[in-house]
Amino acid sequence: MSWGTMEIQVDFESGVPIYLQLVDRIEHMVARGQLQAGQQLPTMRQLAADLRINYNTVGRAYMILDQEGVISTQRGRGTFIASRLSEEQIQRLRMDKLRSMMAHVVHEAATLGYRREEIDQAFREQLVLFPETPPSEA
């Protein structure tokens, strides 16, 4: 599903609840600057229809994002990216995303039987290869 620069996809096979996938994706897009303060999100009904998911699933994701201060729902007007997201909140979103990615990689490696030392070594090798300026997403 996409509108403008916003693109949301869900993976029905991932084992991660769909509402958490929506929360993660919207937070990711805010952290990357793809969603700006004040930008309107689709209605819960529209997003649910576009993604072919239950309306209540979108409602749960929006509720979490609202509680976190990432979005603001204005009765009769719609749902918007919070206009007062501080640099600190955006940095927190970015770090939460990084920690989540790292946790996933470490968990997968541990599941495959890698030892902590091997995971650490592979991570350090990748950091050496990583450019100082990260590539932008296409």
N, C-alpha and C positions, 0 to 999 in steps of 0.2 A: 504494500500500500504506500502510495506517495502522493504528496501534494506540495507544490513548490519545491523547496529543498528538503522537505521532511520525508523520511522513508522509514516505515516501521514494518518489520516482518516478525512473525512468530514461528517457532519450530515446535510442531505438535509432537515430535518424537524425542525431544531433548530430555524430558523428565523434569525440567524446570517449570514450575507453574506459569501459565501464560500471563497472569497478572504481574508476576515478578519480571518476566521478560519485557513487558511493556514499561514497567518502572525503570528497569535497567536501560532500555533503549532510549527513552526520553531523557533520562539523566545523562546518558552518553552524548546525546545530541546537544544538550545544554552545555556540557563540559567542553565540547569541541567548537562551540559557537555556531552550530548549525541552526539552533533555535535561540532567538534573541528575546530579551526582556520585552514583554508586551505582545509578543507574537501569539496569535490565536491558534488554539489546537482544535481539531475537529470535535464535534459533539460526541458524547459517549455512544449515542445511537449510530452516528455515521461511522465512527471508528470500528464499532462492533460489526456493523454490516460489511464494511470494506474488508475486514480481516476474517469475516465469517466466524465470529466468536460470540459468546454470550454477552449481552449488554452489562450484566452484573460484574463480569470479569473486568471490563474497562472501568466500571464504576469503582471497583476495589483498587485498581491501579491509580486512578485519579485521586482517590481518597488518600492513599499513601503519599503521593506526590504533593498533595495539598497540605497534609500534616507536616511534611518535611520542608514546606515553604518554597518548593520548586515551582508550583503552579498556583494559580488563584482562580477559583470558580466564582463567577459573578452571576447571580440569579438573573435570568432573562437576557443576559448579554453573551455568556459563553465562558469558556475556559482558556486562560492565557498563561504564558510563561510569566512568572512573578516579575514585576517591574522593579523590585528592590533586591534582586539577587546580588549579594555582595561578592567582591573578589574572593573573600574567604570561603563563602558557600560554594562558589564555582571550583575553587581549589580543592575543597573537601570532596566534591563530586568526582573530580579528576583522580584524587588519591584513592577514593573508594573503588573506582573503576579499576585502577591499577592493581590494588590489593585483590580484587575479585579475580582478575585475570591471572595473577600470580598464584592465588590459591587453587585455581582450576588446573594450572600447569603442574604445580607441586603434587596435587592430589592424583592427577593422571600418571605422573612419573612414579609415585609411590605405589599406585595400583599395579604398575608394570614391574615392580620389584626393584626399582633404583634406590640406592642408598642416598642419604643426605649429602654425602661428600660428592657423589656423582652428579646429583642435581645442582649443587653449588658450583661445581666445576663447569658444567654445561652452561649455566647461567652466566658465569664470569666470562666464558669464551664468547658468548653471544654479545655481551656488553662491549667487549673489545671490538667486535665487528660492527657495532651499531654506530651510525654517523652522529656527530655532535648535533646536527639539526635533523630532527626526525622527519621522515618523508610524510607528505600529506596524503590523506586518503583520497583515492580517485573517485 
